[in-house]
Amino acid sequence: MPAPADKTSRSQPAKATAPAQSGGGLGSKLPTILSALALLVAAVSAAGWFISSRKAPEPAAAPAAAAGLPAQAQYMALEPPFVVNLAASEDGPHYLQVEIQLVTRDTNALANLERHAPAIRARLLMLLAQQSAADIADRAGKERLQKEALEEVQKLMRAETGNPSAEDLLFTSFVTQ
């Protein structure tokens, strides 16, 4: 037996539906079209990202490893910059400000360098403060200091870890006054 609502809907004649708006052309559908277009662009972008992120590694990387190239260098900045009074001289006080970065190719060594950074800074501060302005005025003096600083870091790291850890030491800024 049909429900009373069914009787009501069958007994009433169907009414013709009027258009929602007068002039219901492209202007009323424009927001819907733009939304659909934006959704399509987002979907295509997401699919492109997904496909590109799942790519296999570049084949050029394998020949580089086979050619015997060293591992990628990793840099550790010793921050903040070192600022020291230089050894006394006849023409008054002099200062040195230097930024130093350590170079390694081993991630374990990098972690050890970071762990022992306070001890490294202390040793380098002592070494830098022993210098005179005349000793580091030319390139040869700066290179000598750079070599001594690397040896100081490696000596400390050998004592702490059994490994020199730092492959190189770079002066990335060097200012005397």
Z-matrix of the N, CA and C atoms (Angstrom, degrees):
N
C 1 1.443
C 2 1.516 1 108.83
N 3 1.310 2 116.80 1 131.25
C 4 1.451 3 120.22 2 -177.30
C 5 1.525 4 111.62 3 -71.27
N 6 1.303 5 114.86 4 150.14
C 7 1.465 6 121.66 5 178.87
C 8 1.504 7 109.39 6 -74.89
N 9 1.360 8 116.75 7 155.66
C 10 1.463 9 119.43 8 -178.73
C 11 1.518 10 113.31 9 -58.29
N 12 1.312 11 118.12 10 -29.78
C 13 1.456 12 119.68 11 -179.75
C 14 1.503 13 110.18 12 -66.85
N 15 1.322 14 117.15 13 -32.02
C 16 1.456 15 120.53 14 179.21
C 17 1.507 16 110.93 15 -66.38
N 18 1.334 17 117.67 16 -38.64
C 19 1.458 18 121.38 17 179.74
C 20 1.513 19 110.53 18 -63.94
N 21 1.325 20 116.01 19 -39.74
C 22 1.451 21 119.74 20 -177.50
C 23 1.514 22 110.63 21 -67.01
N 24 1.309 23 116.83 22 -43.50
C 25 1.445 24 118.79 23 -176.78
C 26 1.513 25 111.37 24 -70.35
N 27 1.338 26 118.72 25 -27.36
C 28 1.457 27 120.75 26 -179.69
C 29 1.519 28 111.75 27 -81.38
N 30 1.313 29 115.62 28 -29.38
C 31 1.442 30 118.22 29 -175.91
C 32 1.519 31 112.53 30 -80.02
N 33 1.336 32 117.68 31 -20.66
C 34 1.457 33 119.60 32 -179.37
C 35 1.519 34 108.83 33 -88.58
N 36 1.317 35 115.75 34 136.63
C 37 1.464 36 119.33 35 179.03
C 38 1.529 37 109.96 36 -70.82
N 39 1.279 38 115.50 37 148.46
C 40 1.473 39 121.05 38 178.80
C 41 1.509 40 109.65 39 -69.65
N 42 1.328 41 115.39 40 133.42
C 43 1.455 42 120.46 41 -179.94
C 44 1.512 43 108.72 42 -97.24
N 45 1.270 44 116.55 43 145.37
C 46 1.465 45 121.44 44 176.65
C 47 1.526 46 107.62 45 -74.41
N 48 1.324 47 115.98 46 133.83
C 49 1.467 48 119.25 47 179.97
C 50 1.514 49 109.04 48 -87.67
N 51 1.286 50 113.89 49 134.76
C 52 1.463 51 120.25 50 178.96
C 53 1.522 52 108.31 51 -86.65
N 54 1.309 53 120.06 52 153.45
C 55 1.463 54 121.59 53 176.53
C 56 1.536 55 110.32 54 -59.02
N 57 1.330 56 116.71 55 146.01
C 58 1.465 57 122.01 56 -176.98
C 59 1.516 58 111.08 57 -62.24
N 60 1.305 59 116.89 58 -38.15
C 61 1.461 60 120.63 59 179.02
C 62 1.513 61 107.20 60 -139.64
N 63 1.285 62 114.14 61 153.45
C 64 1.443 63 116.74 62 173.62
C 65 1.517 64 107.37 63 -79.65
N 66 1.299 65 117.76 64 142.87
C 67 1.455 66 121.31 65 -178.17
C 68 1.525 67 109.35 66 71.29
N 69 1.332 68 120.49 67 37.35
C 70 1.460 69 125.26 68 -175.57
C 71 1.514 70 112.18 69 -75.14
N 72 1.317 71 119.70 70 52.98
C 73 1.463 72 122.74 71 179.06
C 74 1.517 73 111.44 72 -86.52
N 75 1.313 74 115.88 73 -140.95
C 76 1.460 75 123.81 74 -175.65
C 77 1.528 76 111.74 75 -64.54
N 78 1.312 77 119.15 76 -31.17
C 79 1.460 78 122.79 77 -177.71
C 80 1.518 79 113.08 78 -59.43
N 81 1.316 80 118.72 79 -36.32
C 82 1.463 81 121.31 80 -179.75
C 83 1.527 82 111.09 81 -79.53
N 84 1.311 83 118.77 82 -21.12
C 85 1.463 84 121.96 83 -179.15
C 86 1.530 85 112.71 84 -97.05
N 87 1.304 86 117.83 85 -7.51
C 88 1.459 87 122.09 86 -176.27
C 89 1.525 88 113.04 87 -58.52
N 90 1.337 89 121.22 88 -48.33
C 91 1.471 90 119.36 89 178.52
C 92 1.532 91 112.09 90 -58.79
N 93 1.309 92 117.99 91 -38.15
C 94 1.464 93 121.32 92 179.50
C 95 1.524 94 110.61 93 -66.62
N 96 1.304 95 116.98 94 -41.51
C 97 1.471 96 121.21 95 179.56
C 98 1.526 97 110.38 96 -65.88
N 99 1.330 98 116.57 97 -44.02
C 100 1.461 99 120.15 98 179.49
C 101 1.528 100 111.18 99 -64.17
N 102 1.309 101 117.70 100 -40.20
C 103 1.473 102 120.76 101 177.72
C 104 1.513 103 110.96 102 -62.74
N 105 1.320 104 116.76 103 -43.61
C 106 1.462 105 120.85 104 179.82
C 107 1.529 106 110.28 105 -64.91
N 108 1.322 107 117.02 106 -40.25
C 109 1.458 108 121.14 107 178.81
C 110 1.532 109 111.03 108 -64.85
N 111 1.325 110 118.07 109 -42.37
C 112 1.463 111 121.77 110 177.80
C 113 1.524 112 110.85 111 -63.17
N 114 1.317 113 116.85 112 -40.59
C 115 1.459 114 121.43 113 177.90
C 116 1.524 115 110.75 114 -64.50
N 117 1.304 116 117.75 115 -39.14
C 118 1.458 117 122.11 116 178.49
C 119 1.529 118 110.77 117 -65.64
N 120 1.324 119 117.87 118 -43.76
C 121 1.469 120 121.74 119 178.60
C 122 1.528 121 110.30 120 -62.62
N 123 1.328 122 117.31 121 -42.56
C 124 1.466 123 120.90 122 178.61
C 125 1.521 124 111.03 123 -63.09
N 126 1.304 125 117.39 124 -41.18
C 127 1.465 126 121.11 125 -179.73
C 128 1.522 127 110.89 126 -65.79
N 129 1.329 128 117.39 127 -42.70
C 130 1.464 129 120.79 128 179.33
C 131 1.536 130 110.04 129 -65.75
N 132 1.325 131 117.50 130 -40.54
C 133 1.467 132 121.01 131 177.98
C 134 1.523 133 111.04 132 -63.15
N 135 1.312 134 117.26 133 -44.11
C 136 1.462 135 121.06 134 179.66
C 137 1.526 136 110.79 135 -63.92
N 138 1.312 137 116.97 136 -41.28
C 139 1.463 138 120.26 137 178.67
C 140 1.528 139 110.46 138 -64.67
N 141 1.313 140 117.96 139 -41.17
C 142 1.458 141 121.57 140 178.15
C 143 1.512 142 111.79 141 -63.30
N 144 1.325 143 116.61 142 -42.41
C 145 1.459 144 119.83 143 178.04
C 146 1.525 145 110.75 144 -63.82
N 147 1.319 146 116.63 145 -43.39
C 148 1.461 147 120.64 146 -179.01
C 149 1.520 148 111.04 147 -62.41
N 150 1.305 149 117.38 148 -43.09
C 151 1.462 150 121.10 149 -179.31
C 152 1.527 151 110.55 150 -67.62
N 153 1.327 152 117.18 151 -43.18
C 154 1.470 153 119.47 152 -178.81
C 155 1.525 154 112.35 153 -69.43
N 156 1.326 155 118.41 154 -29.82
C 157 1.463 156 120.17 155 179.60
C 158 1.521 157 112.02 156 -76.18
N 159 1.304 158 118.36 157 -16.71
C 160 1.460 159 121.74 158 -179.46
C 161 1.520 160 112.57 159 -98.48
N 162 1.336 161 117.11 160 8.58
C 163 1.460 162 120.36 161 179.85
C 164 1.508 163 111.07 162 -64.80
N 165 1.297 164 116.61 163 150.14
C 166 1.462 165 122.26 164 174.82
C 167 1.524 166 108.49 165 -71.33
N 168 1.346 167 117.63 166 156.54
C 169 1.467 168 119.72 167 178.37
C 170 1.523 169 111.27 168 -59.19
N 171 1.305 170 113.91 169 151.80
C 172 1.456 171 119.89 170 -179.46
C 173 1.522 172 110.52 171 -60.35
N 174 1.306 173 118.40 172 135.19
C 175 1.455 174 120.18 173 179.36
C 176 1.530 175 112.41 174 -67.59
N 177 1.314 176 118.93 175 -17.87
C 178 1.463 177 121.82 176 -179.57
C 179 1.526 178 111.11 177 -69.62
N 180 1.334 179 118.32 178 -22.31
C 181 1.460 180 120.86 179 -179.08
C 182 1.522 181 111.57 180 -69.90
N 183 1.295 182 117.88 181 -34.86
C 184 1.459 183 121.34 182 -178.84
C 185 1.531 184 111.92 183 -65.22
N 186 1.336 185 120.33 184 -45.22
C 187 1.460 186 118.73 185 177.89
C 188 1.527 187 113.04 186 -63.29
N 189 1.337 188 117.80 187 -30.52
C 190 1.465 189 120.21 188 179.15
C 191 1.524 190 110.35 189 -64.55
N 192 1.328 191 116.79 190 -42.48
C 193 1.461 192 120.33 191 178.72
C 194 1.524 193 110.02 192 -68.31
N 195 1.326 194 116.81 193 -38.21
C 196 1.460 195 120.61 194 -179.79
C 197 1.521 196 111.36 195 -69.74
N 198 1.329 197 117.85 196 -26.84
C 199 1.458 198 121.54 197 -178.70
C 200 1.525 199 111.94 198 -76.75
N 201 1.328 200 118.09 199 -4.13
C 202 1.457 201 121.07 200 177.52
C 203 1.514 202 114.46 201 83.81
N 204 1.319 203 117.84 202 21.70
C 205 1.461 204 120.35 203 177.01
C 206 1.526 205 109.49 204 -70.31
N 207 1.323 206 117.97 205 146.31
C 208 1.466 207 119.87 206 -179.88
C 209 1.528 208 111.20 207 -68.76
N 210 1.319 209 115.69 208 161.53
C 211 1.463 210 121.04 209 175.96
C 212 1.529 211 108.84 210 -62.27
N 213 1.309 212 115.24 211 160.48
C 214 1.465 213 120.30 212 -178.17
C 215 1.527 214 110.63 213 -65.69
N 216 1.323 215 115.96 214 134.57
C 217 1.463 216 121.72 215 179.28
C 218 1.523 217 110.22 216 -68.85
N 219 1.322 218 115.33 217 142.18
C 220 1.454 219 122.34 218 175.63
C 221 1.523 220 107.05 219 -121.02
N 222 1.318 221 116.30 220 137.87
C 223 1.458 222 121.70 221 -174.81
C 224 1.521 223 110.16 222 -114.54
N 225 1.325 224 115.33 223 141.05
C 226 1.455 225 120.89 224 175.98
C 227 1.525 226 108.22 225 -127.39
N 228 1.302 227 115.92 226 114.43
C 229 1.463 228 120.85 227 178.90
C 230 1.520 229 109.17 228 -79.47
N 231 1.313 230 115.81 229 133.15
C 232 1.460 231 120.66 230 173.33
C 233 1.522 232 106.55 231 -91.89
N 234 1.314 233 115.41 232 103.00
C 235 1.461 234 120.90 233 -174.91
C 236 1.508 235 110.01 234 -114.00
N 237 1.289 236 118.76 235 148.11
C 238 1.459 237 130.41 236 -0.37
C 239 1.524 238 110.57 237 -75.78
N 240 1.337 239 117.29 238 174.27
C 241 1.471 240 120.13 239 178.97
C 242 1.530 241 110.72 240 -57.84
N 243 1.305 242 115.41 241 151.39
C 244 1.465 243 121.86 242 177.10
C 245 1.523 244 108.18 243 -80.38
N 246 1.332 245 117.39 244 132.68
C 247 1.457 246 122.62 245 174.64
C 248 1.520 247 106.40 246 -131.86
N 249 1.344 248 115.97 247 120.08
C 250 1.467 249 120.48 248 -177.73
C 251 1.526 250 110.47 249 -135.44
N 252 1.315 251 114.59 250 155.26
C 253 1.464 252 121.24 251 168.66
C 254 1.518 253 105.55 252 -81.50
N 255 1.320 254 116.85 253 131.61
C 256 1.461 255 119.93 254 177.03
C 257 1.515 256 109.69 255 -79.63
N 258 1.326 257 115.87 256 162.81
C 259 1.468 258 121.11 257 179.63
C 260 1.528 259 109.38 258 -55.15
N 261 1.310 260 115.81 259 148.05
C 262 1.465 261 122.13 260 -176.10
C 263 1.528 262 111.70 261 -56.16
N 264 1.313 263 114.36 262 143.61
C 265 1.465 264 120.64 263 176.12
C 266 1.527 265 108.47 264 -136.73
N 267 1.316 266 115.45 265 168.48
C 268 1.465 267 120.82 266 -176.93
C 269 1.526 268 112.65 267 -68.53
N 270 1.322 269 117.42 268 -27.74
C 271 1.465 270 119.68 269 -175.75
C 272 1.534 271 113.10 270 -97.62
N 273 1.306 272 117.52 271 26.90
C 274 1.456 273 120.98 272 173.47
C 275 1.514 274 113.19 273 99.19
N 276 1.347 275 115.59 274 -178.42
C 277 1.470 276 120.24 275 -176.94
C 278 1.528 277 111.91 276 -71.35
N 279 1.305 278 114.42 277 146.50
C 280 1.464 279 122.07 278 175.22
C 281 1.520 280 108.27 279 -129.94
N 282 1.335 281 115.32 280 152.28
C 283 1.458 282 121.53 281 -177.83
C 284 1.519 283 109.34 282 -125.75
N 285 1.314 284 115.05 283 154.09
C 286 1.463 285 122.07 284 175.31
C 287 1.511 286 108.10 285 -129.04
N 288 1.320 287 115.59 286 129.68
C 289 1.462 288 121.16 287 171.01
C 290 1.518 289 106.20 288 -121.14
N 291 1.332 290 116.62 289 124.94
C 292 1.451 291 120.56 290 -176.62
C 293 1.529 292 109.38 291 -140.02
N 294 1.323 293 115.22 292 138.53
C 295 1.465 294 121.50 293 172.77
C 296 1.518 295 106.90 294 -104.33
N 297 1.326 296 115.97 295 133.35
C 298 1.461 297 121.56 296 -174.64
C 299 1.522 298 109.67 297 -125.08
N 300 1.336 299 114.89 298 138.30
C 301 1.460 300 121.29 299 172.23
C 302 1.519 301 108.48 300 -126.34
N 303 1.332 302 115.43 301 137.62
C 304 1.454 303 121.65 302 176.53
C 305 1.514 304 108.79 303 -97.00
N 306 1.336 305 116.89 304 145.82
C 307 1.458 306 122.51 305 -178.06
C 308 1.522 307 108.84 306 -117.51
N 309 1.327 308 116.14 307 133.62
C 310 1.459 309 122.32 308 173.67
C 311 1.526 310 107.95 309 -145.90
N 312 1.308 311 116.13 310 163.13
C 313 1.465 312 121.23 311 177.30
C 314 1.528 313 111.00 312 -118.81
N 315 1.321 314 115.86 313 8.12
C 316 1.457 315 122.49 314 -175.89
C 317 1.521 316 109.33 315 -119.72
N 318 1.335 317 117.30 316 124.29
C 319 1.467 318 120.12 317 -178.19
C 320 1.522 319 111.81 318 -66.54
N 321 1.337 320 117.76 319 -33.58
C 322 1.471 321 119.81 320 176.35
C 323 1.524 322 110.36 321 -65.81
N 324 1.325 323 116.85 322 -41.14
C 325 1.460 324 121.05 323 178.23
C 326 1.524 325 110.14 324 -63.55
N 327 1.328 326 116.87 325 -38.35
C 328 1.465 327 120.41 326 178.36
C 329 1.530 328 110.43 327 -61.73
N 330 1.312 329 116.48 328 -43.22
C 331 1.469 330 120.57 329 178.27
C 332 1.536 331 110.24 330 -62.65
N 333 1.321 332 117.35 331 -40.16
C 334 1.473 333 120.55 332 178.38
C 335 1.520 334 111.36 333 -66.48
N 336 1.330 335 116.64 334 -40.25
C 337 1.470 336 119.91 335 177.66
C 338 1.526 337 110.61 336 -61.66
N 339 1.324 338 116.75 337 -42.55
C 340 1.463 339 120.52 338 179.01
C 341 1.524 340 110.68 339 -64.66
N 342 1.315 341 117.09 340 -39.94
C 343 1.460 342 121.69 341 -179.77
C 344 1.534 343 111.21 342 -63.79
N 345 1.330 344 116.93 343 -37.47
C 346 1.466 345 121.05 344 -175.90
C 347 1.537 346 112.60 345 -101.20
N 348 1.316 347 117.44 346 16.29
C 349 1.469 348 121.39 347 -178.71
C 350 1.539 349 113.35 348 -55.79
N 351 1.318 350 121.17 349 -40.18
C 352 1.475 351 118.86 350 178.49
C 353 1.532 352 112.75 351 -61.50
N 354 1.319 353 117.22 352 -40.59
C 355 1.469 354 120.39 353 178.78
C 356 1.531 355 110.47 354 -68.64
N 357 1.318 356 116.44 355 -37.47
C 358 1.469 357 120.42 356 177.84
C 359 1.525 358 109.45 357 -62.61
N 360 1.336 359 116.46 358 -46.53
C 361 1.475 360 120.69 359 179.77
C 362 1.522 361 110.63 360 -59.45
N 363 1.327 362 117.42 361 -43.22
C 364 1.467 363 120.66 362 -178.24
C 365 1.527 364 110.64 363 -61.78
N 366 1.323 365 116.24 364 -44.40
C 367 1.473 366 119.28 365 -179.70
C 368 1.524 367 111.37 366 -65.72
N 369 1.334 368 116.23 367 -42.14
C 370 1.467 369 119.29 368 -178.62
C 371 1.524 370 111.38 369 -68.31
N 372 1.320 371 117.73 370 -36.89
C 373 1.468 372 119.88 371 176.72
C 374 1.526 373 111.06 372 -59.58
N 375 1.324 374 117.31 373 -43.61
C 376 1.462 375 120.96 374 178.91
C 377 1.524 376 111.08 375 -63.03
N 378 1.321 377 116.51 376 -43.21
C 379 1.468 378 120.56 377 179.37
C 380 1.529 379 110.72 378 -63.94
N 381 1.316 380 117.69 379 -46.56
C 382 1.469 381 121.70 380 -177.58
C 383 1.531 382 111.49 381 -64.10
N 384 1.326 383 116.97 382 -37.71
C 385 1.462 384 120.37 383 -177.54
C 386 1.526 385 112.42 384 -71.04
N 387 1.322 386 118.42 385 -16.64
C 388 1.467 387 121.76 386 178.39
C 389 1.525 388 112.70 387 -81.05
N 390 1.314 389 117.55 388 -10.97
C 391 1.458 390 121.48 389 -175.17
C 392 1.524 391 111.13 390 -79.34
N 393 1.315 392 115.16 391 154.06
C 394 1.468 393 120.09 392 172.68
C 395 1.530 394 107.46 393 -110.19
N 396 1.308 395 116.03 394 157.37
C 397 1.464 396 120.51 395 -179.05
C 398 1.526 397 110.92 396 -59.48
N 399 1.312 398 117.83 397 -36.91
C 400 1.466 399 121.38 398 -179.55
C 401 1.528 400 111.46 399 -67.78
N 402 1.333 401 116.95 400 -34.80
C 403 1.473 402 120.67 401 -178.42
C 404 1.523 403 112.66 402 -67.19
N 405 1.328 404 118.30 403 -29.04
C 406 1.466 405 120.92 404 -175.13
C 407 1.532 406 112.10 405 -114.18
N 408 1.326 407 116.66 406 18.50
C 409 1.466 408 121.03 407 -176.86
C 410 1.525 409 112.21 408 -72.85
N 411 1.330 410 118.28 409 -32.07
C 412 1.464 411 120.00 410 -177.31
C 413 1.538 412 110.78 411 -111.17
N 414 1.312 413 114.86 412 174.31
C 415 1.469 414 121.01 413 -177.15
C 416 1.525 415 111.51 414 -60.75
N 417 1.320 416 117.25 415 -42.80
C 418 1.466 417 120.66 416 -178.98
C 419 1.528 418 110.50 417 -60.04
N 420 1.311 419 117.35 418 -39.63
C 421 1.461 420 121.28 419 178.65
C 422 1.524 421 112.15 420 -66.55
N 423 1.321 422 116.75 421 -40.08
C 424 1.460 423 121.04 422 177.75
C 425 1.531 424 110.63 423 -66.17
N 426 1.343 425 117.05 424 -41.85
C 427 1.463 426 120.53 425 179.26
C 428 1.526 427 111.01 426 -66.37
N 429 1.340 428 117.35 427 -38.00
C 430 1.465 429 120.79 428 176.26
C 431 1.523 430 109.92 429 -61.82
N 432 1.335 431 116.84 430 -45.38
C 433 1.462 432 121.45 431 179.41
C 434 1.531 433 110.55 432 -63.30
N 435 1.313 434 116.72 433 -41.12
C 436 1.462 435 121.15 434 178.64
C 437 1.533 436 110.17 435 -60.34
N 438 1.326 437 116.98 436 -44.52
C 439 1.464 438 121.70 437 179.15
C 440 1.532 439 110.63 438 -63.33
N 441 1.326 440 117.32 439 -44.72
C 442 1.471 441 121.20 440 179.25
C 443 1.527 442 111.09 441 -63.12
N 444 1.323 443 116.39 442 -39.29
C 445 1.463 444 120.42 443 179.85
C 446 1.531 445 110.32 444 -65.34
N 447 1.328 446 117.69 445 -43.00
C 448 1.466 447 120.90 446 177.69
C 449 1.530 448 110.27 447 -61.83
N 450 1.323 449 116.75 448 -43.71
C 451 1.468 450 120.39 449 179.12
C 452 1.527 451 110.78 450 -61.38
N 453 1.321 452 116.81 451 -37.98
C 454 1.469 453 121.17 452 178.83
C 455 1.531 454 110.60 453 -64.23
N 456 1.330 455 116.89 454 -43.85
C 457 1.468 456 121.20 455 178.53
C 458 1.521 457 110.00 456 -64.39
N 459 1.321 458 117.24 457 -46.84
C 460 1.464 459 120.73 458 -178.02
C 461 1.530 460 111.18 459 -64.10
N 462 1.316 461 117.38 460 -38.14
C 463 1.471 462 121.76 461 178.47
C 464 1.537 463 110.22 462 -61.84
N 465 1.315 464 116.58 463 -46.07
C 466 1.459 465 121.10 464 178.29
C 467 1.528 466 110.60 465 -62.85
N 468 1.325 467 117.06 466 -45.94
C 469 1.468 468 120.24 467 -176.52
C 470 1.526 469 111.42 468 -67.55
N 471 1.318 470 118.14 469 -35.42
C 472 1.479 471 120.17 470 175.69
C 473 1.528 472 109.94 471 -62.58
N 474 1.328 473 116.61 472 -41.53
C 475 1.458 474 120.89 473 179.69
C 476 1.529 475 111.62 474 -66.26
N 477 1.327 476 117.31 475 -35.54
C 478 1.463 477 121.56 476 -176.51
C 479 1.531 478 113.54 477 -86.78
N 480 1.338 479 116.79 478 -36.22
C 481 1.470 480 119.62 479 -172.16
C 482 1.524 481 113.92 480 -125.24
N 483 1.324 482 117.83 481 -12.12
C 484 1.461 483 120.27 482 -176.04
C 485 1.515 484 113.08 483 83.15
N 486 1.312 485 117.11 484 3.86
C 487 1.458 486 122.81 485 -176.99
C 488 1.528 487 108.14 486 -134.95
N 489 1.349 488 119.19 487 138.70
C 490 1.469 489 119.31 488 -179.92
C 491 1.529 490 113.46 489 -65.58
N 492 1.325 491 118.37 490 -22.38
C 493 1.473 492 125.82 491 174.68
C 494 1.518 493 114.47 492 64.45
N 495 1.315 494 119.84 493 -53.96
C 496 1.465 495 122.26 494 -177.43
C 497 1.524 496 109.35 495 -90.33
N 498 1.316 497 115.17 496 128.23
C 499 1.461 498 121.33 497 178.07
C 500 1.520 499 110.88 498 -85.95
N 501 1.327 500 115.60 499 -33.42
C 502 1.455 501 120.60 500 -178.09
C 503 1.522 502 109.04 501 -153.02
N 504 1.313 503 115.99 502 164.60
C 505 1.453 504 123.66 503 176.83
C 506 1.522 505 106.48 504 -133.23
N 507 1.317 506 116.19 505 128.01
C 508 1.463 507 121.46 506 -176.43
C 509 1.519 508 110.75 507 -116.79
N 510 1.324 509 116.17 508 136.73
C 511 1.455 510 121.40 509 168.48
C 512 1.525 511 105.87 510 -90.06
N 513 1.313 512 117.70 511 113.89
C 514 1.465 513 120.48 512 179.90
C 515 1.524 514 111.79 513 -97.07
N 516 1.320 515 116.48 514 -10.00
C 517 1.458 516 122.44 515 171.97
C 518 1.519 517 106.03 516 -155.66
N 519 1.336 518 116.58 517 139.44
C 520 1.464 519 120.60 518 -176.24
C 521 1.518 520 107.82 519 -147.19
N 522 1.334 521 117.42 520 108.23
C 523 1.457 522 121.83 521 -176.81
C 524 1.519 523 109.16 522 -128.75
N 525 1.340 524 116.02 523 126.40
C 526 1.463 525 120.16 524 173.12
C 527 1.515 526 108.04 525 -116.06
N 528 1.303 527 115.24 526 150.37
C 529 1.459 528 119.57 527 179.89
C 530 1.501 529 108.56 528 -145.27
